[in-house]
């Protein structure tokens, strides 16, 4: 059976280390990365909206083309 002192020492070793203050340079880089990610997310949303608009236009165009009899050429 382990001695109480050994048990106390082992539990202290497993505890979480204290938080360390990050240097300003690293915090600045993290802030810049977060800003860049926000810009990229905004751009992705814009691209998704444009793709959806294009999908709707193509769907409308193909529906109109299928209703027009005898059209062999592809014109928007």
Helices and strands as residue ranges (DSSP letters): H 4-14, H 24-67
